[in-house]
Amino acid sequence: MERPAPEGDRHRRAFMRLLAGSPLLARAWAQDPLKLTSAKDALSLMDFEAAARRELPPAHWGYMASGVDDDATLKINREGFRHFQLRPRRLVDVSRIDMKTEIFGEAWEAPIFLSPVGGQKMFHSEGEVAVARAAKNKNTIQILSSATSTAVEDVAKARGAPPWYQLYMPVRWEGTEKLVHRVEEAGCPVLVWTVDLLGGRNLETAERFRRMDTRECQTCHSSARGGRATSELPMYKGIEGGFNPPAANWEYLDRLRKLTKMKLMLKGIETREDAKLAREHGVDGLIVSNHGGRATETGRSTIEDLGEVVDAAGTQIPVLVDGGFRRGTDVFKALALGARAVGIGRPYVWALSAFGQEGVERVLDILRAEVTLTMRECGTTSLKQITRASIATVSAG
Ligand SMILES: Cc1cc2nc3c(=O)[nH]c(=O)nc-3n(C[C@H](O)[C@H](O)[C@H](O)COP(=O)(O)O)c2cc1C
């Protein structure tokens, strides 16, 4: 005689039948299979995306998730990794892996940094301070956005050392002088000028989500469209005229170079031509970036941009990269193409949204563990052993 199934089994089967019969439920389950309640339960960076989506109101989610136009470049940033494959070497002693990197004379435990993301209190009440504490605990570079919701001085205090500072250049030069002097006085060692938004952009997906949000924006923003007026941002107090002057050209870089003793990097470089010009104008380093697919709808991924920029930049200055990095194998491919370090944006914001500081730390732990594993699997025990021979390039088509 067949014994009746235990109650738990019956419920599970009933649930699976329900799931099979409901496309909506099945999709929700597929998008959020772990239903994370704790950062430590996450298995990969992507698990935090669903957790953040549950946490955030539509307008804030949409702002973060948005690309530009059709979000094509946003998606291509991920697809680009498929054009590179790993070439693992076997029978190498991989019992010790060293992924320390050095940038501007300072040593870092891993070639991974936190890219600048504006307005982090939109995602968690502790915003940039939670990220600073995580960066401190994990000895990780934090690049603080000019559109930060926490002043640079407070972030430096939380981190125990000043962060790198990302500049959105004020339109009026006296504003730039004021801001750069403030950042210098806060002790920031590196100034990263973002140059990919000077022509404007079309954050269409963000706008669609904003219209779905029924909350009254003016309860936390001055503007009914959401977002803060520039002069309300902690780093632009007393600076009039907005930021990102469309008239900016290479002469602006020369002026900036003369203005500060901080190391000066450009973020948003994607071509060999600009890499060459940047070197000629005396930059100390470059970040290959398309702003996570939220600047120009180039249709090209940053992992595909990277090789030509590294070749043009030469060996004297560090080239960093961000855009779509989610796996240790992604990081490995960039290192093989010559990147000194790799940045993440959305993944740590997802984790911040759902779990604050602890989430950001878990993201860094997972990604480091994946890079270590990839290095082991490929027979490369230090970063200098990761070269272009470590990957194969698949021609598009
Ligand atoms: C919500 C959001 C806000 C951002 N804010 C800034 C910013 O203030 N300054 C900047 O240079 N880049 C900004 N970025 C771009 C990131 O620094 C980075 O280039 C990008 O997020 C990397 O791609 P990923 O999100 O796929 O990792 C922002 C990105 C997002 C998603």
PDBQT file of the ligand as one rigid body, heavy atoms in Angstrom, charges set to zero:
ROOT
HETATM    1  C1  LIG A 401      22.659  55.245 -10.131  1.00  0.00    +0.000 C 
HETATM    2  C2  LIG A 401      23.995  55.570 -10.722  1.00  0.00    +0.000 A 
HETATM    3  C3  LIG A 401      24.572  56.788 -10.449  1.00  0.00    +0.000 A 
HETATM    4  C4  LIG A 401      25.828  57.107 -10.978  1.00  0.00    +0.000 A 
HETATM    5  N1  LIG A 401      26.412  58.293 -10.650  1.00  0.00    +0.000 NA
HETATM    6  C5  LIG A 401      27.623  58.597 -11.153  1.00  0.00    +0.000 A 
HETATM    7  C6  LIG A 401      28.280  59.801 -10.784  1.00  0.00    +0.000 A 
HETATM    8  O1  LIG A 401      27.757  60.579  -9.991  1.00  0.00    +0.000 OA
HETATM    9  N2  LIG A 401      29.478  60.072 -11.344  1.00  0.00    +0.000 N 
HETATM   10  C7  LIG A 401      30.088  59.210 -12.236  1.00  0.00    +0.000 A 
HETATM   11  O2  LIG A 401      31.188  59.494 -12.725  1.00  0.00    +0.000 OA
HETATM   12  N3  LIG A 401      29.503  58.039 -12.574  1.00  0.00    +0.000 NA
HETATM   13  C8  LIG A 401      28.302  57.706 -12.049  1.00  0.00    +0.000 A 
HETATM   14  N4  LIG A 401      27.722  56.518 -12.374  1.00  0.00    +0.000 N 
HETATM   15  C9  LIG A 401      28.460  55.571 -13.243  1.00  0.00    +0.000 C 
HETATM   16  C10 LIG A 401      29.349  54.639 -12.400  1.00  0.00    +0.000 C 
HETATM   17  O3  LIG A 401      30.426  55.334 -11.845  1.00  0.00    +0.000 OA
HETATM   18  C11 LIG A 401      29.926  53.490 -13.233  1.00  0.00    +0.000 C 
HETATM   19  O4  LIG A 401      30.596  54.024 -14.340  1.00  0.00    +0.000 OA
HETATM   20  C12 LIG A 401      28.888  52.469 -13.685  1.00  0.00    +0.000 C 
HETATM   21  O5  LIG A 401      27.863  52.306 -12.739  1.00  0.00    +0.000 OA
HETATM   22  C13 LIG A 401      29.569  51.127 -13.934  1.00  0.00    +0.000 C 
HETATM   23  O6  LIG A 401      28.680  50.215 -14.491  1.00  0.00    +0.000 OA
HETATM   24  P1  LIG A 401      27.874  49.116 -13.653  1.00  0.00    +0.000 P 
HETATM   25  O7  LIG A 401      26.821  49.845 -12.915  1.00  0.00    +0.000 OA
HETATM   26  O8  LIG A 401      27.337  48.232 -14.721  1.00  0.00    +0.000 OA
HETATM   27  O9  LIG A 401      28.841  48.416 -12.737  1.00  0.00    +0.000 OA
HETATM   28  C14 LIG A 401      26.491  56.181 -11.843  1.00  0.00    +0.000 A 
HETATM   29  C15 LIG A 401      25.899  54.941 -12.100  1.00  0.00    +0.000 A 
HETATM   30  C16 LIG A 401      24.668  54.631 -11.552  1.00  0.00    +0.000 A 
HETATM   31  C17 LIG A 401      24.073  53.280 -11.836  1.00  0.00    +0.000 C 
ENDROOT
TORSDOF 0
